[in-house]
Amino acid sequence: RFFVNDLNGPLYILDKQTRTFTTYLDFNGKEGRPGLFRRFIFERNFATGLTNVIFDPDYANNGVFYTLHFEDPTVGGSAAPRPGVVDGLDLSGYDTTQPISPTPDYDGELQAEVVLIEWTDRNTANTTFEGTARELMRVEHINRIHPMGEMTFNPHAQSGDPDWRVMYIGIGDGSTGDRGDDTRLLAQRLDSFMAKILRIVPDLDEHTATSRVSENGRYRVPNDNPYSGVGGARGEIWANGVRNPHRMTWYRDPARADSPHLFAFNIGSTMWETVIVVRKGANYGYPVREGTEGRSENNRPEPRPEDDTLPVRISGTTERGMITPTYPVIAYQTGVAGDAIAGGFIYSGSSLPALQGKLVFGDITTGRIWYADLSAVFAADDGDPETLAPIHEMEWNLRELTGATFRARGGEGETLPGGGRVSGPGRVDMRFAEDDDGEVYVLTKSDGMIRRIVGVR
């Protein structure tokens, strides 16, 4: 089965032979719509809606998967799923949670909550849902951009391994790093989830001897997380100082099968779009560093200081030593080469032998696609901020193809919707997906298409 989540609310199953969609779940119950959640948010030009879906590593046996979606906390009524919307959904044990990790030193209106839900489908062979749902957490957001939007499991972990069924979560800064108030440094503070990579155990019955139950009682926090047990810090945090790590992917070097690497694709502010190697306890510097440079309080590039260290900020007033920032392995300039990094994968399929073992990624608005040799990527992971892997552009004419399809499908106007600094009027709005065979798909929101990559130029 090939699942596709639509930001507008539906979670589809796509039949790749007939190219027809079946709605498996619909999250959009806003203002009388027929979906599950009355408080659902799906706004144009914001990273809202049904933002992500991932499957438990043991999904074939347990039918468990996870979703992230946006809700409006100012809407009255219950935040629980509406009963009767999905015939096979048993809500008898569903309870909503209180928001965790409130935004410290902020007394303004909170515009959104992102909700993480665990679903258990008793029949994974059909196109309907029959089972239960369990809310794991709600995270407050000041506004509706740069959210908690990414989840991933280590696909190389096996039952009995410390990382088996352990979830990594990417949370953006909610644009706080561009603000001039006390929230600017939330990415650096360990008492906030904003601009972090989290690491949790969703299943309360897993890793019970090596973790503790979370504050809200819905998941577990591994004892070997870097700040587990540190007073005032959130134990869920694995790494910090990232602006918007909206996509992550894994790679395992065959020569070092016991040491898989997690990469994050981090959307920049005004200077750099980056790929980082996610490491335990690493601080990627944002908002006082971006890409390979320092960053001033008015969000301008500046030279890195001679003493290139940062305080470990537990809160707005408490520090715990110093740390050297960790820098990216790939970077391209925001507003020059592109507007926002789209994510990508280390290609492991068989259809495109020229890309075997290469890191393939792209730019959201322009539709540009590059690759980097993994040897160069790992060579750049040397602690020197000036060392970056060279990137090589591939020409697929994606922008022209998207524009032609947009018009053929009835799109109005001479350009694609939206725009950007580099893309100009009209944006491709591209993302990537990968199937179990390692083949790569390109999703372009502007023309509503899913394409499989079948050739390389």
MARVO-66121 format. One record per residue (C-alpha): x, y, z. Coordinates in Angstrom, 1 decimal. Example, Ala and Ser with C-alpha at 12.3 -4.5 7.8 and 13.67 -1.06 7.14 Angstrom:
<rs>
      X      Y      Z
   12.3   -4.5    7.8
   13.7   -1.1    7.1
</rs>
This chain:
<rs>
      X      Y      Z
    0.0    0.0    0.0
    1.2    3.5   -0.9
    0.1    6.1    1.6
   -0.1    9.9    0.8
   -0.9   12.5    3.4
   -2.6   15.7    2.1
   -2.0   18.8    4.2
   -5.7   19.6    3.7
   -6.7   16.7    5.9
   -7.1   13.4    4.0
   -4.7   10.5    4.4
   -5.0    8.5    1.2
   -4.1    5.1    0.0
   -2.9    5.2   -3.7
   -3.4    2.2   -5.9
   -0.3    2.5   -8.1
   -1.7    0.3  -10.8
   -5.0    2.1  -11.3
   -3.7    5.5  -10.0
   -6.8    5.9   -7.9
   -7.0    7.3   -4.3
   -9.1    5.9   -1.4
   -9.5    8.1    1.7
   -8.2    6.0    4.6
   -8.7    8.7    7.3
   -9.8   12.4    7.0
   -8.5   14.7    9.7
  -10.3   17.9    8.6
  -13.4   18.4   10.7
  -13.1   22.2   10.7
  -16.3   24.3   10.4
  -18.6   21.4    9.6
  -16.3   19.5    7.3
  -16.7   15.7    7.6
  -13.3   14.8    9.1
  -12.2   13.8   12.6
  -10.9   17.0   14.3
  -13.0   20.1   14.8
  -10.0   22.3   15.6
   -8.0   21.2   12.5
   -5.9   24.0   10.9
   -5.1   24.0    7.1
   -4.0   27.4    6.0
   -2.5   28.4    2.7
    1.2   29.6    2.8
    1.7   27.9    6.2
    3.1   24.5    7.3
   -0.2   23.5    8.7
   -2.6   20.6    8.3
   -1.8   16.9    8.3
    1.9   17.4    8.2
    3.3   13.9    8.6
    2.6   10.2    8.8
    5.2    7.4    9.6
    4.9    3.7   10.3
    6.2    1.8   13.3
    9.2   -0.4   12.4
    7.1   -3.4   13.4
    4.0   -2.2   11.5
    3.7   -5.4    9.6
    3.0   -7.2   12.9
    1.4   -4.5   15.1
   -0.4   -2.2   12.6
    0.9    0.9   14.5
    1.5    4.2   12.7
    1.9    7.9   13.9
    0.5   11.2   12.6
    1.2   14.9   13.2
   -1.5   17.5   12.6
   -2.2   21.1   13.6
   -5.0   22.3   15.8
   -6.3   25.8   16.8
   -6.4   26.0   20.6
   -8.8   29.0   20.6
  -11.6   26.9   19.0
  -14.2   25.8   21.6
  -15.5   22.3   22.1
  -13.7   19.0   22.5
  -10.3   18.4   20.9
  -10.9   14.6   20.7
  -11.8   13.0   17.4
  -15.5   13.2   16.4
  -17.2    9.9   17.0
  -18.9    8.2   14.1
  -16.7    9.7   11.4
  -14.7    6.5   10.9
  -16.9    3.4   11.3
  -14.1    1.2   12.5
  -12.4    3.7   14.9
  -12.9    2.7   18.6
  -12.6    5.9   20.6
  -13.6    4.4   24.0
  -10.1    4.8   25.4
   -9.1    8.1   23.7
   -8.1   10.9   26.0
   -6.7   14.3   25.0
   -3.5   15.5   26.6
   -2.5   18.9   28.0
    0.1   20.8   26.1
    3.7   20.0   27.2
    6.8   22.2   27.0
    4.9   25.6   27.2
    6.8   28.4   25.5
    8.8   30.1   28.3
    8.9   33.9   28.7
    6.1   34.3   26.3
    2.7   35.8   27.3
    1.1   36.4   23.9
   -1.5   34.4   22.2
   -0.6   30.9   21.1
   -1.8   30.3   17.6
   -1.4   26.5   17.3
   -0.9   23.1   18.9
    0.7   20.2   17.0
   -0.7   16.8   18.0
    1.1   13.5   17.8
   -1.2   10.5   17.7
   -0.5    6.8   17.7
   -3.0    4.7   15.6
   -3.3    0.9   15.7
   -5.0   -0.7   12.7
   -6.2   -4.3   13.3
   -6.3   -5.1    9.5
   -3.4   -3.8    7.4
   -4.5   -5.5    4.3
   -7.5   -3.4    3.3
   -8.1    0.2    2.6
  -10.2    1.0    5.7
   -9.2    1.7    9.3
  -10.4   -0.6   12.0
   -8.7    0.0   15.4
   -7.8    2.5   18.1
   -6.1    5.8   18.5
   -4.0    7.2   21.4
   -2.8   10.8   21.8
    0.9   11.0   22.8
    1.6   14.7   23.0
    0.5   18.2   22.2
    3.2   20.9   21.7
    2.3   24.6   21.8
    3.4   26.9   19.0
    3.5   30.7   19.0
    2.5   30.7   15.3
    1.8   28.4   12.4
    5.2   28.1   10.7
    8.3   26.0   11.5
    6.4   23.4   13.5
    6.9   20.0   15.0
    6.7   18.5   11.6
    9.1   15.5   11.2
    9.2   12.0   12.8
   11.5    9.1   12.0
   12.6    5.7   13.3
   16.0    4.2   12.8
   15.3    1.7   10.1
   18.5   -0.2   10.8
   17.7   -1.0   14.5
   16.5   -4.5   15.2
   14.4   -5.9   18.1
   16.6   -5.8   21.2
   18.7   -2.9   20.0
   18.7    0.3   22.1
   17.2    2.2   19.2
   14.5   -0.3   18.3
   11.1    1.6   18.0
   12.7    4.8   19.3
   11.3    7.9   17.6
   13.3   11.0   16.6
   11.2   14.2   16.1
   12.2   17.4   14.3
   10.7   20.6   15.7
   11.2   24.0   14.1
   11.7   27.3   15.9
    8.2   28.7   15.1
   10.1   31.7   13.6
   11.3   32.7   17.1
   14.9   32.9   16.0
   14.0   35.9   13.8
   12.2   37.8   16.6
   13.7   40.6   18.6
   12.1   39.6   22.0
   12.9   37.1   24.7
   11.8   34.2   22.6
   14.7   34.7   20.1
   17.0   32.3   22.0
   14.5   29.5   22.5
   16.4   27.4   20.0
   19.4   27.5   22.5
   17.4   26.9   25.6
   16.9   23.4   27.0
   13.7   24.2   28.8
   11.9   24.5   25.5
   11.1   22.0   22.7
   11.4   24.8   20.0
   14.1   24.2   17.4
   15.1   20.8   18.7
   15.6   17.1   17.7
   13.7   15.0   20.3
   14.1   11.3   21.0
   11.3    9.4   22.7
    9.9    5.9   23.1
    6.3    6.0   22.0
    5.3    2.6   23.4
    5.0    2.6   27.2
    5.8   -1.1   27.2
    9.1   -0.8   25.3
   12.6   -0.2   26.8
   11.1    0.0   30.3
   14.4   -0.7   32.1
   16.3    2.0   30.2
   13.8    4.9   30.2
   11.3    6.7   32.3
    7.7    7.6   31.8
    7.1   11.1   30.4
    5.6   14.0   32.3
    2.2   13.5   30.6
    2.4    9.7   31.1
    1.9    8.9   27.4
    5.4    7.9   26.2
    8.9    7.2   27.6
   12.1    9.3   27.8
   15.4    7.3   27.2
   17.9    7.5   30.1
   20.7    7.9   27.6
   19.4   11.1   26.1
   22.0   13.8   26.7
   19.9   15.9   29.1
   17.9   13.2   30.8
   18.0   13.9   34.5
   19.5   17.4   34.1
   17.5   19.8   36.3
   15.4   22.3   34.3
   16.1   20.7   30.9
   13.7   18.7   28.8
   15.0   15.1   28.9
   13.4   14.4   25.5
   16.0   16.7   23.7
   18.6   14.9   21.6
   20.1   18.0   19.9
   19.3   21.7   19.6
   20.0   24.9   17.8
   18.3   24.0   14.5
   15.9   26.4   12.8
   13.6   24.1   10.9
   14.7   20.4   10.6
   11.6   19.6    8.6
   12.9   16.4    7.0
   15.3   13.7    8.2
   16.7   10.5    6.6
   19.0    7.7    7.7
   22.1    6.0    6.1
   24.1    3.0    7.3
   27.6    2.6    6.0
   28.0   -1.1    5.1
   31.6   -0.9    6.5
   30.2    0.4    9.8
   26.8   -1.3   10.1
   26.6   -0.6   13.8
   26.8    3.2   13.4
   23.9    4.5   11.2
   23.9    8.2   10.5
   20.8   10.5   10.8
   20.8   13.5    8.4
   18.5   16.5    8.8
   17.5   19.0    6.1
   17.4   22.4    7.9
   15.6   25.3    6.3
   17.5   28.6    6.9
   16.5   32.1    7.6
   18.3   34.7    5.5
   21.7   33.1    4.9
   22.0   29.3    4.4
   20.1   26.1    3.6
   21.8   23.2    5.2
   22.2   19.5    5.7
   23.5   18.4    9.1
   24.5   15.2   10.7
   22.4   14.7   13.8
   24.5   13.9   16.8
   23.7   13.3   20.5
   24.0   16.5   22.4
   25.0   18.6   19.4
   24.2   22.3   19.3
   23.9   23.6   15.7
   24.1   27.2   16.8
   20.9   28.8   15.6
   20.1   31.7   15.9
   23.6   32.9   16.8
   25.1   30.8   14.0
   23.7   29.9   10.6
   25.4   27.8    8.0
   29.2   28.5    8.3
   28.8   32.0    9.8
   28.0   33.9   12.9
   24.6   35.7   13.1
   24.0   39.1   14.7
   21.0   40.1   16.8
   19.5   41.8   13.8
   19.8   38.6   11.8
   22.8   39.6    9.7
   25.8   37.5    8.9
   29.0   38.2   10.9
   32.3   36.4   11.3
   32.5   33.6   13.8
   34.1   34.7   17.0
   37.7   33.6   17.7
   36.4   31.7   20.8
   33.8   29.8   18.8
   31.8   28.4   21.8
   28.3   28.9   23.1
   26.8   28.7   26.6
   24.7   25.6   27.3
   21.5   27.4   28.2
   19.2   25.5   30.5
   16.8   28.5   30.8
   16.8   32.2   30.3
   18.9   32.7   33.4
   20.7   29.4   34.0
   23.7   28.1   32.1
   25.7   24.9   32.4
   29.2   25.3   30.8
   30.1   25.9   27.2
   29.8   23.9   24.0
   31.4   24.2   20.5
   28.7   24.5   17.8
   28.4   21.7   15.2
   28.4   22.9   11.6
   26.7   21.6    8.4
   28.2   19.1    5.9
   26.2   20.7    3.0
   25.1   24.3    2.6
   23.9   26.6   -0.2
   23.0   30.2    0.1
   19.5   31.3    0.8
   18.3   33.8   -1.8
   21.1   32.8   -4.2
   20.9   29.1   -5.1
   17.4   28.6   -3.8
   14.8   29.6   -1.2
   14.3   26.6    1.1
   15.8   23.1    1.2
   13.3   20.4    0.5
   14.8   17.3    2.0
   16.1   14.2    0.3
   17.5   10.7    0.6
   20.6    8.6    0.1
   19.6    6.7   -3.0
   19.5    2.9   -2.5
   17.2    1.8   -5.3
   18.1   -0.1   -8.5
   16.4    2.1  -11.2
   19.1    4.8  -11.2
   22.5    3.2  -10.9
   24.2    6.6  -11.5
   22.8    7.8   -8.1
   23.6    4.7   -6.1
   24.9    5.8   -2.7
   24.6    9.5   -3.4
   22.8   12.0   -1.2
   20.0   13.5   -3.4
   18.2   16.6   -2.3
   16.4   19.7   -3.7
   15.0   23.2   -3.2
   11.3   23.7   -2.4
   10.4   26.7   -4.5
   12.7   26.4   -7.5
   12.6   22.7   -8.0
   16.3   22.5   -8.4
   17.8   19.0   -7.5
   21.3   18.3   -6.5
   23.4   15.3   -5.4
   26.5   15.1   -3.2
   29.0   12.2   -3.1
   28.8   10.5    0.3
   32.6   10.4    0.6
   32.6   14.2    0.4
   29.7   14.4    2.9
   31.6   12.4    5.5
   34.8   14.2    4.8
   33.0   17.4    5.6
   32.0   16.0    9.0
   35.4   16.9   10.4
   34.6   19.6   12.9
   35.9   22.4   10.6
   33.0   24.8    9.8
   34.6   25.7    6.5
   34.6   22.2    5.1
   31.5   21.5    3.0
   30.7   18.8    0.5
   30.5   20.0   -3.1
   27.0   19.7   -4.6
   26.2   18.9   -8.3
   23.0   19.9  -10.0
   20.9   17.5  -12.0
   18.7   18.9  -14.8
   15.2   17.5  -14.9
   13.3   20.6  -16.1
   11.0   20.1  -13.2
    9.8   23.7  -13.1
    8.8   23.6  -16.8
    7.1   20.2  -16.4
    5.2   21.4  -13.3
    4.1   24.6  -15.1
    2.8   22.7  -18.1
    0.9   20.2  -15.9
   -0.5   23.0  -13.8
   -2.0   24.6  -16.9
   -3.1   21.3  -18.4
   -5.0   20.6  -15.2
   -6.9   23.9  -15.4
   -4.5   26.1  -13.4
   -5.2   29.8  -14.0
   -2.6   32.5  -14.6
    0.7   32.6  -16.5
    2.8   31.4  -13.6
    2.6   28.7  -10.9
    1.0   29.8   -7.6
    3.1   31.5   -4.9
    6.6   32.8   -5.3
   10.1   33.2   -3.7
   13.2   35.3   -3.8
   14.9   33.0   -6.2
   12.0   31.3   -7.8
   10.3   34.6   -8.6
    6.6   34.5   -9.4
    5.5   30.9   -9.1
    7.0   28.1   -7.0
    7.3   24.4   -7.7
    6.7   23.5   -4.1
    8.6   20.3   -4.2
    9.1   17.5   -1.7
   10.6   14.0   -1.9
    9.4   10.6   -0.9
   11.0    7.1   -0.8
    9.4    3.6   -1.1
   10.6    0.4    0.5
   12.7   -0.4   -2.6
   14.7    2.8   -2.2
   13.1    4.4   -5.3
   12.6    8.2   -5.1
    9.4   10.1   -5.8
    9.0   13.9   -6.4
    5.8   15.5   -5.0
    5.0   18.9   -6.5
    2.2   20.7   -4.7
    1.7   23.4   -7.3
    0.3   21.0   -9.9
   -0.8   18.3   -7.4
    1.4   15.6   -8.9
    3.4   12.6   -7.6
    6.2   11.5  -10.0
    8.7    8.7   -9.8
   12.2    9.5  -10.9
   13.1    7.1  -13.7
   16.1    8.8  -15.3
   19.1   11.0  -14.5
   20.7   13.8  -16.5
</rs>
